[in-house]
Structure formats: structure tokens, C-alpha cells
Amino acid sequence: MTIKTQISVISAVITILSFNTPAKANHEIVNDDIIKIQRAALAKNTANKGFGPQSPRNIDNYKGENTAVFSHAPTSSNMNLCNIHFHKNAEHAGGEFSKYAGNGNGKGFQSGYLYSGSLTKSESKPAKIEICPSDHGALLVGDTIEVHNVHTSAIVKPGPTLGSCLSDSIKNPQLRVEAQVYVLVNDANALDFAQISAVSSVNGYYQAIATPTNTGNKSRTTL
């Protein structure tokens, strides 16, 4: 499903949360031979350890070979939101985000999956300011981001890193990550990142109180 996100507000908010360095983009793309070597090394290093590489995966494919069974974490409403962060491009292919971005630089940047739909001419109008400039480039109108709301069973407050999900009293809490994938558009009527990332205490737990709840179907929506 497509949830469009307002580009003008996202620039002011995410720059503070994620990056604050000059843009010095490194667009070097590694070839398939490098990826083949990396995948072979991952397979060797994770053999018989009960886990494998986290991504990429096609989430429309329900088949798998890992027979390990893990208990479910509590529902997010019974855990504390401890961190919100995002990745450029979706980590996994699925739904309307199934266009492969390419191999990237071989170090986790510029790969993943992109929005495979289309935007209107007005939605695609370039932004007038840099959005989240970093050593690996800035965000652009039309880019895909995957936002992770991380929850923990530890008694903590939300913080800037995943270390915020731990506490001095518990170093191995149960964790739950809830993800939303968005495409960035230049549209004042689209979702406001600051609003959908708003945090408040609900029934004694920190929660992202405005996370969209209508992204489970594949209809197209502009908010």
C-alpha cells in the first residue's frame, strides 16, 4: 500500500533525528561478483547457528527453511516504545515496494527496494532544500524509506539509539519492531512525519500514538 509522506516537514524533523553532516555522496556500486562473495561468507558464518542474514527477503514469499521456533513478544501496546529510526529504501521486497534498488556500495548503503508505483507530476516536484544530507547522499522526492518503531519490555524512555531499549536492570529484554514503508512526495496534504512519529504515554507505556493503521491492505491512499 502507498502512504505518501510530506517532504517539506520531513526535512526539518529527520535531519535532527538522524543526520547532521554535509552531503558527500558515495555512489560507488559494487558488481554482482562482490555480492556473491559476501553471500557465500554470510552462509558460512551463520551455518548451523539457528539464524541467517536479516535481509533482503521477499515478504510475499511465505516459504522458508528455518525450523527454529521463537516465542512471540508482547503486543506493542504492552511494551515501551524505545526508539524510532528509518532506513533509506525498504529492507524487504513486498507489495508496492518490490523494485530492486541495486547492489549498493556493498556496505549496506543504496541497496534495498523502491516504490514500484508511479507519482503525479506535482508529487514528484523536487524539494528546494536538502533533506537529511549525509556522507551517503540526501533523501529526494520519490525516495522510499522504511521506518522502524522499536519496542522493549524494559522500563525505559524513548531514546536516540537502539541502546535506549536496554536498561541497567535488564540487558536481554523482549523486543518488537513494527515497520512502515513510505514513499516521499512533495505534497502538503500528505502525511507529516513529525505527526506520525509523535510519542506519548498510554496506559503506562510509551507509544507512537499516530502511526498509520490502514497500511495492511493494498489500496492507494493519500492522507
C-alpha positions in Angstrom: 0.0 0.0 0.0 1.2 3.5 -0.7 1.3 6.0 2.1 2.7 9.3 0.9 4.8 11.4 3.2 5.0 15.2 3.2 8.6 16.1 2.1 8.7 19.7 3.5 8.2 18.7 7.1 10.3 15.5 7.0 13.3 17.6 6.1 13.2 19.5 9.4 12.4 16.6 11.6 14.5 13.7 10.3 17.7 15.8 9.9 17.6 16.3 13.6 16.9 12.7 14.4 19.3 11.0 12.1 22.0 13.0 10.3 23.6 16.4 10.7 26.6 16.1 8.4 27.4 17.7 5.0 26.3 15.7 1.9 29.3 13.9 0.4 27.6 11.2 -1.6 29.4 7.9 -2.3 27.6 6.4 -5.3 30.1 3.6 -5.9 28.1 0.5 -6.9 29.7 -2.9 -6.4 29.3 -5.6 -9.0 27.5 -9.0 -8.7 30.7 -10.8 -8.0 31.2 -8.9 -4.8 27.7 -9.7 -3.7 28.2 -13.3 -4.5 31.3 -13.5 -2.3 29.5 -11.7 0.5 26.6 -14.0 0.4 28.8 -17.1 0.5 30.7 -15.7 3.5 27.3 -15.0 5.3 26.1 -18.5 4.6 29.4 -20.0 6.0 29.5 -17.7 9.1 25.8 -18.4 10.0 25.7 -22.2 9.2 24.1 -24.3 12.0 23.8 -21.3 14.3 20.0 -21.0 14.1 19.9 -17.7 12.3 20.8 -16.2 9.0 21.1 -12.8 7.3 18.2 -10.5 8.2 17.7 -9.0 4.8 16.8 -8.8 2.0 13.8 -11.0 1.9 10.7 -11.2 -0.3 7.9 -10.9 2.3 5.4 -12.0 -0.2 7.1 -15.5 -0.1 5.9 -17.4 2.9 8.2 -20.4 2.4 11.3 -20.8 4.5 13.8 -23.4 5.7 14.5 -22.1 9.3 12.7 -24.5 11.6 13.6 -22.6 14.8 10.6 -21.5 16.9 10.6 -18.3 19.0 8.0 -17.2 21.4 6.0 -14.1 20.5 6.9 -10.8 22.1 4.0 -9.0 23.9 1.8 -6.7 21.8 3.4 -3.3 21.3 0.7 -1.7 23.4 2.1 -3.6 26.4 5.7 -2.6 25.7 7.6 0.7 25.8 8.5 2.4 22.5 12.2 2.9 22.9 13.4 4.1 19.5 12.2 5.3 16.1 14.6 5.2 13.2 14.4 4.8 9.5 16.4 3.3 6.6 16.6 4.6 3.0 14.8 2.0 0.8 12.8 -0.9 2.1 14.8 -3.8 3.5 12.5 -6.4 2.0 10.5 -6.7 -1.2 6.8 -6.8 -0.9 3.6 -5.2 -2.1 4.2 -1.9 -3.9 7.8 -1.8 -2.8 9.4 -4.5 -4.9 11.7 -2.7 -7.3 15.3 -3.7 -6.6 17.5 -0.6 -5.9 20.7 -2.4 -7.0 23.7 -3.8 -5.2 24.6 -0.6 -3.5 28.1 0.0 -2.2 28.5 -3.4 -0.6 28.4 -1.9 2.9 24.6 -1.6 3.3 24.0 1.7 1.6 21.9 2.4 -1.6 20.5 -1.1 -1.8 17.1 -2.5 -0.9 13.8 -2.0 -2.6 12.0 1.0 -4.0 8.4 2.1 -4.6 7.3 0.4 -7.8 4.3 2.6 -8.4 4.0 6.0 -10.0 3.7 9.5 -8.7 1.9 12.5 -10.2 3.9 15.4 -11.7 3.1 17.6 -8.8 4.1 14.9 -6.2 7.4 14.5 -8.0 8.4 18.1 -7.9 12.0 18.4 -6.4 12.3 19.9 -3.0 14.1 23.2 -2.7 16.2 22.2 0.3 18.5 19.2 1.1 16.7 16.5 3.1 18.8 14.6 5.6 22.2 15.2 4.0 24.9 12.7 4.9 28.1 11.1 3.6 25.9 8.7 1.6 23.7 11.3 0.0 20.5 13.1 0.8 16.9 12.0 0.5 15.0 13.1 -2.6 11.4 13.3 -3.6 10.3 9.9 -4.7 12.6 8.1 -2.4 11.5 5.2 -0.3 12.1 5.0 3.5 11.4 2.2 5.9 10.5 3.4 9.4 11.1 1.1 12.4 9.2 1.6 15.7 11.2 -0.4 18.2 9.5 -1.6 21.4 11.0 -3.2 24.5 9.8 -5.0 27.7 12.3 -2.9 29.7 11.2 0.1 31.7 12.8 2.8 29.7 12.0 6.0 27.9 12.4 6.5 24.1 15.9 7.5 23.1 18.1 8.2 20.0 19.7 4.8 19.6 18.9 1.1 20.0 20.8 1.2 23.2 17.8 3.0 24.6 15.9 -0.3 24.5 18.1 -1.7 27.3 18.4 -0.8 30.9 20.8 -1.4 33.8 18.4 -3.9 35.3 17.7 -5.9 32.1 20.1 -6.4 29.2 18.1 -9.0 27.3 14.5 -7.7 27.2 11.9 -8.9 24.7 11.9 -6.7 21.6 9.3 -6.0 18.9 9.9 -4.0 15.8 7.0 -2.6 13.8 7.8 -1.3 10.3 6.1 1.0 7.9 7.3 1.8 4.4 6.7 5.2 2.8 7.4 7.0 -0.4 8.3 10.7 -0.1 6.3 13.2 -2.1 6.2 16.9 -2.4 2.6 17.3 -1.3 1.4 19.5 1.6 -1.6 17.2 2.1 0.4 14.0 2.6 1.4 12.5 5.9 3.5 14.7 8.2 6.5 12.7 9.6 6.5 14.7 12.8 2.9 13.9 13.5 3.1 10.1 12.7 6.2 9.9 15.0 4.5 11.6 17.9 5.1 9.8 21.2 3.0 9.8 24.4 2.4 7.6 27.4 -0.6 5.4 27.1 -1.7 3.2 30.0 1.8 3.5 31.4 3.7 2.6 28.2 5.4 4.9 25.8 3.7 4.6 22.4 3.8 6.1 18.9 0.3 7.3 19.1 -0.3 8.4 15.4 1.3 5.5 13.4 -1.0 4.8 10.4 -3.1 1.7 11.0 -4.5 1.5 7.4 -1.5 0.1 5.6 -2.5 -3.5 5.8 -4.4 -3.6 2.5 -3.1 -2.8 -1.0 -5.4 0.1 -1.8 -3.8 3.5 -2.7 -4.3 6.2 -0.1 -3.2 9.9 0.1 -3.6 11.5 3.5 
